[in-house]
Amino acid sequence: MSAEITVNRMPRSTWNWLDVNEARMDALSFPGPGFDIPERFKDMGTGMGRGASELISLSCTEHRIVEVPEGEDLKEPVIIGGMLEDGEKQASVTLIHAGRNSRVKVLEFCESREGHSASRAELTYVMAEEGAHVTVLQAQMLSRGSFYISDTGMTAKEDATVELEQVFLGADHIYAGCETLLSGDRSSFKADTAYLGEGSRILDMNYVARHGGRKTDSRMNATGALLGKSDKIYRGTIDFLKGSSGSTGREDENVLLLSEDVRNRSVPVILCAEEDVDGQHAATIGRIDTDKLFYLMSRALSEEMAKRLVITSGFMPVIEAIPEVAVRNAAVNYLERRLTLD
């Protein structure tokens, strides 16, 4: 029997009987020698928590440090990842430090061939100095039977912007989280997450935006489609800390339920220790709009094609943000293949 660790713990607990406060995850073993996280990153929080970050760092198989000098604009994205072989286990640590007024995009992706199950764990830290702009894009296209972990921690100083674009299409188990500290005045954070639930897939996600500086802004958007007997939970917390006056935060989730057997849980939370802040959250959960379906079918589309078009449209804004053409095309093809099979 494998050991378990606690992950995706909410900043504040709610009723235990709701079963949303945290998750228990198998403590996977990875074959790497590990990597000692530098001191400047060690105190940063992550969405999945200390248990996941230590699991990945202590047995990581690869690590990268992306250092962007002050004022530099990296036109080409930094690309990390690739194709995993059957049974392969990867644990990757990526540290991104963007100097003042610099810009960088980092793409992390993984995929495996049909029938080739694999495990991939990603630990990503982002430190954005004053005026920097950092975008992290993650695309996961692993086959059924695979296990995937994405644990992210971000901090943004004055006038800095950090963005997280994620599309989770494969694997049987997906655990993901991001914690962002907007420590500087007028700093901002944006997260766009698109996920597909199918078969008996488990998706467990936890996103936290902590507002520390004045006039900070966060936007967390999640779009998903659930099929088969998939089980998904999305926690989105906006935390206005003392000193964050004039700040705004919004969290939106749109979920399509395409089976009677799916389980969906959405947990929007706003915490507030400051006055003069604006926090909002909204969730749209339901089936495909029949009027929209009728309109598409009146344009000579079959019901199956119309449904696939509606579902795919929710994923495309995130997929189209992927800067690498080959990875973008692979994500589109994977999504279309999965929807056709299901």
C-alpha distance (Angstrom), angle and dihedral (degrees) to the residues before:
residue distance angle dihedral
M1 . . .
S2 3.80 . .
A3 3.80 122.4 .
E4 3.79 120.5 -108.8
I5 3.78 133.8 -143.0
T6 3.80 131.3 -160.0
V7 3.81 114.9 -111.7
N8 3.81 139.9 166.8
R9 3.78 94.6 30.3
M10 3.80 113.2 179.0
P11 3.85 116.9 -119.7
R12 3.82 88.4 -121.2
S13 3.80 124.2 25.3
T14 3.77 125.1 -125.7
W15 3.83 130.4 -168.5
N16 3.82 110.6 -34.1
W17 3.81 92.9 -140.2
L18 3.82 89.1 66.7
D19 3.82 88.0 65.7
V20 3.83 93.9 -145.5
N21 3.81 104.4 107.4
E22 3.80 94.5 93.6
A23 3.78 144.1 -22.9
R24 3.79 135.3 -120.4
M25 3.79 115.7 -136.3
D26 3.80 133.1 -175.4
A27 3.80 110.0 -101.7
L28 3.79 96.7 -125.0
S29 3.78 119.2 -154.4
F30 3.80 119.1 -130.1
P31 3.82 125.5 -165.4
G32 3.81 97.5 -131.1
P33 3.83 128.8 113.7
G34 3.79 92.3 -124.3
F35 3.80 132.4 -122.5
D36 3.80 130.5 -112.0
I37 3.81 108.0 -129.3
P38 3.85 110.6 -131.3
E39 3.81 116.1 -108.8
R40 3.80 94.9 -111.0
F41 3.83 90.4 62.2
K42 3.81 100.0 36.1
D43 3.79 97.1 85.5
M44 3.81 94.2 50.9
G45 3.79 116.0 109.9
T46 3.80 123.9 -132.3
G47 3.78 132.2 -152.6
M48 3.80 95.3 -114.1
G49 3.80 94.3 43.6
R50 3.78 139.6 -128.8
G51 3.79 95.5 -50.6
A52 3.81 93.5 60.8
S53 3.81 96.5 39.9
E54 3.81 92.1 51.6
L55 3.81 92.3 44.9
I56 3.81 90.7 55.9
S57 3.81 98.9 39.5
L58 3.81 95.7 46.0
S59 3.81 93.6 54.9
C60 3.80 103.8 22.6
T61 3.79 118.4 150.7
E62 3.81 96.5 -158.0
H63 3.79 138.7 15.1
R64 3.80 137.3 -174.0
I65 3.77 135.0 -169.7
V66 3.80 114.9 -153.2
E67 3.81 108.3 -162.7
V68 3.81 115.7 -176.5
P69 3.82 114.9 -168.2
E70 3.79 121.9 -130.9
G71 3.80 113.6 -75.5
E72 3.82 94.7 5.5
D73 3.81 121.2 135.0
L74 3.79 111.6 -157.3
K75 3.79 102.0 -151.1
E76 3.80 94.5 -171.9
P77 3.81 119.2 62.4
V78 3.79 121.2 -116.7
I79 3.82 105.5 -118.9
I80 3.80 122.7 -153.7
G81 3.80 127.9 177.1
G82 3.78 138.9 25.2
M83 3.79 144.7 178.1
L84 3.81 118.1 -16.1
E85 3.78 121.3 -148.7
D86 3.80 125.0 -132.6
G87 3.80 109.7 -69.8
E88 3.81 94.1 4.8
K89 3.80 119.3 147.8
Q90 3.80 121.4 -156.8
A91 3.79 130.0 179.7
S92 3.79 112.6 -175.1
V93 3.82 129.9 -170.5
T94 3.81 118.9 -164.5
L95 3.81 122.7 -175.8
I96 3.81 117.6 -168.5
H97 3.79 121.9 -169.9
A98 3.81 115.0 178.8
G99 3.80 115.9 -167.3
R100 3.79 124.3 -139.8
N101 3.82 114.3 -54.1
S102 3.81 93.0 -3.2
R103 3.81 128.8 135.7
V104 3.80 130.8 -149.1
K105 3.81 140.7 161.7
V106 3.79 121.6 -155.1
L107 3.81 121.8 -167.7
E108 3.81 119.2 -160.7
F109 3.79 115.3 -175.5
C110 3.77 140.7 161.0
E111 3.78 135.5 -177.3
S112 3.78 139.8 167.0
R113 3.78 135.1 -161.2
E114 3.79 120.2 -97.3
G115 3.80 108.8 -78.5
H116 3.83 93.7 15.4
S117 3.79 107.2 113.0
A118 3.80 118.2 -162.2
S119 3.82 142.4 161.9
R120 3.79 125.5 -122.4
A121 3.82 127.4 177.8
E122 3.81 122.0 -176.3
L123 3.80 125.7 -167.0
T124 3.80 112.1 -173.1
Y125 3.80 128.4 -177.9
V126 3.80 122.8 -171.9
M127 3.80 125.0 -168.8
A128 3.81 113.5 -177.4
E129 3.80 117.2 -170.5
E130 3.81 124.7 -152.8
G131 3.80 112.3 -43.9
A132 3.82 94.8 -2.1
H133 3.81 123.4 140.8
V134 3.82 118.6 -151.1
T135 3.79 126.2 178.8
V136 3.81 121.8 -171.5
L137 3.79 117.5 -168.5
Q138 3.79 122.7 -169.7
A139 3.80 126.1 -171.5
Q140 3.80 121.0 -178.3
M141 3.82 119.9 -170.7
L142 3.80 104.6 160.0
S143 3.80 121.6 152.5
R144 3.78 125.9 -110.3
G145 3.78 114.1 -72.2
S146 3.82 91.6 40.4
F147 3.82 130.4 121.1
Y148 3.82 124.1 -140.5
I149 3.81 133.7 -172.8
S150 3.81 127.0 -177.2
D151 3.82 115.9 -178.0
T152 3.82 117.9 175.4
G153 3.79 136.5 179.1
M154 3.82 124.0 -175.0
T155 3.77 137.4 179.3
A156 3.81 127.0 -172.7
K157 3.78 125.7 -165.2
E158 3.79 128.4 -159.0
D159 3.84 114.0 -29.4
A160 3.82 91.0 -8.9
T161 3.82 124.7 139.0
V162 3.80 126.6 -151.6
E163 3.80 123.0 -174.7
L164 3.80 133.1 -172.7
E165 3.81 121.0 -163.7
Q166 3.81 115.7 -176.3
V167 3.77 136.1 175.7
F168 3.82 117.9 -176.7
L169 3.80 112.1 -171.5
G170 3.80 108.2 150.0
A171 3.84 147.4 29.7
D172 3.82 127.4 76.7
H173 3.80 95.0 -110.9
I174 3.81 123.7 37.9
Y175 3.79 122.5 -179.9
A176 3.80 116.8 176.9
G177 3.77 139.8 162.4
C178 3.78 144.1 160.3
E179 3.80 131.2 -165.2
T180 3.80 117.3 -168.7
L181 3.79 126.0 -171.7
L182 3.80 113.8 -158.2
S183 3.79 94.9 -161.3
G184 3.80 98.7 159.1
D185 3.79 128.1 71.4
R186 3.82 113.9 -96.5
S187 3.81 92.7 9.1
S188 3.81 118.2 145.3
F189 3.80 141.5 -157.0
K190 3.80 130.4 -162.8
A191 3.80 127.2 -176.4
D192 3.81 125.8 -175.7
T193 3.80 115.4 -176.7
A194 3.81 125.3 -179.5
Y195 3.80 119.6 -174.9
L196 3.79 138.2 178.4
G197 3.79 122.2 -152.5
E198 3.80 118.0 -163.3
G199 3.79 138.6 152.6
S200 3.81 108.1 -0.1
R201 3.81 94.0 -33.5
I202 3.83 118.4 158.0
L203 3.81 117.7 -146.9
D204 3.81 117.6 -176.2
M205 3.83 117.1 176.1
N206 3.80 136.4 173.6
Y207 3.83 125.0 -175.3
V208 3.80 125.0 179.2
A209 3.81 128.0 -177.0
R210 3.81 112.4 -167.4
H211 3.80 114.7 -164.4
G212 3.79 111.6 -153.8
G213 3.80 104.8 150.6
R214 3.78 129.2 61.0
K215 3.81 121.5 -90.6
T216 3.78 93.1 10.3
D217 3.80 122.1 157.3
S218 3.80 134.5 -152.7
R219 3.80 131.4 -176.7
M220 3.80 121.5 -175.1
N221 3.80 117.3 -176.8
A222 3.80 126.8 178.5
T223 3.80 127.9 -176.1
G224 3.78 123.6 -177.4
A225 3.78 147.3 161.8
L226 3.79 122.0 -151.4
L227 3.81 122.8 -158.0
G228 3.80 136.5 166.7
K229 3.80 112.8 5.3
S230 3.79 97.2 -34.7
D231 3.80 119.7 154.3
K232 3.81 119.6 -150.0
I233 3.80 136.8 175.5
Y234 3.81 124.9 -177.7
R235 3.81 120.4 -171.6
G236 3.79 116.4 -169.0
T237 3.82 118.4 -179.4
I238 3.80 128.2 -176.9
D239 3.81 109.7 -165.8
F240 3.81 118.3 -169.1
L241 3.81 106.0 -162.0
K242 3.78 126.2 -160.1
G243 3.81 108.7 -75.6
S244 3.82 96.5 30.8
S245 3.80 96.9 112.2
G246 3.79 115.8 157.9
S247 3.82 92.3 25.4
T248 3.79 127.1 137.5
G249 3.79 132.7 -157.7
R250 3.79 134.7 178.6
E251 3.77 133.7 -178.4
D252 3.83 123.2 -169.4
E253 3.78 130.7 178.8
N254 3.80 129.5 -175.8
V255 3.79 117.7 -171.0
L256 3.79 128.7 -178.1
L257 3.81 113.9 -154.9
L258 3.80 108.3 -154.6
S259 3.79 101.0 169.8
E260 3.79 137.6 45.8
D261 3.81 89.8 -132.1
V262 3.83 101.2 57.4
R263 3.80 122.6 108.1
N264 3.79 118.1 -144.4
R265 3.81 127.1 -175.9
S266 3.80 123.4 177.5
V267 3.81 119.5 -175.1
P268 3.82 113.6 -172.5
V269 3.83 113.2 -178.7
I270 3.81 133.7 -178.9
L271 3.82 119.1 -168.0
C272 3.78 119.5 -171.8
A273 3.81 133.4 -169.7
E274 3.81 95.7 155.4
E275 3.79 138.3 63.8
D276 3.82 125.6 -130.4
V277 3.80 95.8 42.6
D278 3.80 131.4 126.6
G279 3.79 119.4 -143.4
Q280 3.80 125.0 172.3
H281 3.77 137.2 170.9
A282 3.79 133.9 -178.0
A283 3.79 137.1 177.4
T284 3.78 131.0 -165.3
I285 3.79 111.8 -165.9
G286 3.79 124.5 170.8
R287 3.76 148.5 81.6
I288 3.79 129.8 -53.9
D289 3.79 111.7 -66.3
T290 3.81 107.1 -103.0
D291 3.82 92.7 -147.6
K292 3.78 90.4 54.5
L293 3.80 90.5 47.3
F294 3.81 91.5 49.2
Y295 3.81 91.4 49.9
L296 3.80 92.7 52.6
M297 3.80 92.9 45.4
S298 3.81 89.3 51.0
R299 3.82 85.8 60.9
A300 3.81 90.9 64.4
L301 3.81 97.0 -92.2
S302 3.79 119.6 136.1
E303 3.80 117.5 -121.8
E304 3.81 90.8 -106.7
M305 3.81 92.7 50.2
A306 3.81 91.6 46.4
K307 3.80 92.0 52.1
R308 3.79 92.2 48.2
L309 3.80 90.3 50.1
V310 3.81 92.5 51.9
I311 3.80 92.6 48.3
T312 3.80 94.7 44.7
S313 3.80 92.5 49.9
G314 3.79 89.9 65.4
F315 3.79 91.9 55.9
M316 3.79 99.7 43.2
P317 3.84 99.9 79.7
V318 3.80 89.6 59.5
I319 3.81 95.8 39.4
E320 3.80 92.1 48.9
A321 3.82 89.2 55.9
I322 3.84 90.0 66.1
P323 3.83 104.1 107.6
E324 3.82 97.5 -155.3
V325 3.81 111.1 81.2
A326 3.81 95.4 -152.6
V327 3.82 92.5 52.1
R328 3.80 91.8 44.1
N329 3.81 91.6 52.1
A330 3.80 90.9 45.9
A331 3.81 90.3 54.4
V332 3.81 92.6 49.6
N333 3.80 92.2 47.7
Y334 3.80 92.3 46.6
L335 3.81 92.3 50.9
E336 3.80 93.4 47.6
R337 3.80 91.7 47.4
R338 3.78 93.3 50.5
L339 3.79 94.0 47.2
T340 3.79 91.0 48.5
L341 3.81 91.9 51.3
D342 3.81 92.3 47.6
